Amino acid sequence: MLIAQAKYTFEIFENMSFDDSIIDEIKKEMLKDRCNIVLIGMPSAGKTTIGKMLEEKLGKEFFDLDDMIIAKAGKKAFQKSSRNLVKQDLEPLKQKLRLKQAR
């Protein structure tokens, strides 16, 4: 709304006319700089593939958190951490399965 007001005010004061499509163009440009997309999902779900496609399509920089962690902590630390997280997440499920099997 403020973009439209600025456009109309500029037209009045400068005695010029612009197509209203300029309002949407300016809005899109402003939002492009302010909005981010975060992709979450299971391993091998395609987050990196989609992220790289969005990077190209939207002209925004793509960050792969896995790559960033590996760069900071090293690949072995990342793999060890990932295995530990999977073990933690699977433990309650294993307990439930054991209880079901015991019945």
C-alpha positions as CSV (number, residue, x, y, z in Angstrom):
1,M,0.0,0.0,0.0
2,L,2.8,2.4,0.8
3,I,4.5,1.7,-2.5
4,A,1.3,2.6,-4.3
5,Q,0.9,5.8,-2.3
6,A,4.5,6.7,-3.2
7,K,3.9,6.0,-6.9
8,Y,0.7,8.2,-7.0
9,T,2.4,11.0,-5.0
10,F,5.4,10.9,-7.3
11,E,3.1,11.1,-10.4
12,I,1.3,14.1,-8.9
13,F,4.4,16.1,-7.9
14,E,6.4,15.3,-11.0
15,N,3.4,15.4,-13.4
16,M,4.4,12.0,-14.8
17,S,2.5,8.7,-15.2
18,F,3.7,5.2,-14.6
19,D,1.9,1.9,-15.3
20,D,0.5,0.3,-12.1
21,S,2.6,-2.8,-12.7
22,I,5.6,-0.9,-11.3
23,I,4.0,-1.3,-7.8
24,D,4.2,-5.1,-8.0
25,E,7.7,-5.0,-9.4
26,I,9.0,-2.9,-6.5
27,K,7.1,-5.0,-4.0
28,K,8.7,-8.2,-5.4
29,E,12.1,-6.7,-5.4
30,M,11.7,-5.6,-1.8
31,L,10.4,-9.0,-0.6
32,K,13.2,-10.9,-2.4
33,D,15.7,-9.3,-0.2
34,R,13.7,-9.9,3.0
35,C,12.3,-13.3,2.6
36,N,14.0,-16.7,3.1
37,I,13.0,-20.2,2.4
38,V,14.0,-23.0,4.7
39,L,13.7,-26.6,3.5
40,I,13.4,-29.3,6.1
41,G,13.0,-33.0,5.6
42,M,14.4,-36.5,5.9
43,P,17.9,-37.3,4.5
44,S,17.9,-37.8,0.8
45,A,14.5,-36.2,0.4
46,G,15.8,-33.7,-2.1
47,K,16.3,-30.6,0.0
48,T,19.7,-29.8,-1.6
49,T,18.4,-30.4,-5.1
50,I,15.3,-28.1,-4.6
51,G,17.5,-25.5,-2.7
52,K,19.8,-25.2,-5.7
53,M,16.9,-24.9,-8.1
54,L,15.4,-22.2,-5.9
55,E,18.8,-20.4,-5.7
56,E,18.9,-20.2,-9.5
57,K,15.2,-19.3,-10.0
58,L,15.0,-16.7,-7.2
59,G,18.5,-15.3,-7.4
60,K,19.1,-16.0,-3.7
61,E,22.1,-17.7,-2.1
62,F,21.6,-21.3,-1.1
63,F,23.2,-22.5,2.1
64,D,23.4,-26.2,2.9
65,L,23.6,-26.6,6.7
66,D,25.3,-30.0,6.4
67,D,28.1,-28.5,4.3
68,M,28.4,-25.6,6.7
69,I,28.7,-28.0,9.7
70,I,31.2,-30.1,7.9
71,A,33.3,-27.0,7.1
72,K,33.3,-25.9,10.7
73,A,33.6,-29.3,12.6
74,G,34.9,-31.6,10.0
75,K,33.3,-34.6,8.2
76,K,34.1,-37.2,10.9
77,A,32.6,-35.0,13.6
78,F,29.5,-34.5,11.5
79,Q,29.0,-38.2,10.7
80,K,29.5,-39.1,14.4
81,S,27.0,-36.5,15.5
82,S,24.5,-37.6,12.9
83,R,24.8,-41.3,14.0
84,N,24.3,-40.2,17.6
85,L,21.2,-38.2,16.7
86,V,19.7,-41.1,14.8
87,K,20.4,-43.5,17.7
88,Q,18.7,-41.1,20.1
89,D,15.7,-40.7,17.9
90,L,15.4,-44.5,17.3
91,E,15.8,-45.6,20.9
92,P,12.1,-44.8,22.0
93,L,10.9,-46.6,18.8
94,K,13.1,-49.6,19.7
95,Q,11.6,-49.7,23.2
96,K,8.1,-49.7,21.8
97,L,8.9,-52.5,19.5
98,R,10.4,-54.5,22.3
99,L,7.3,-54.0,24.4
100,K,5.0,-55.1,21.5
101,Q,7.2,-58.2,20.9
102,A,7.1,-59.1,24.6
103,R,3.3,-59.2,24.5
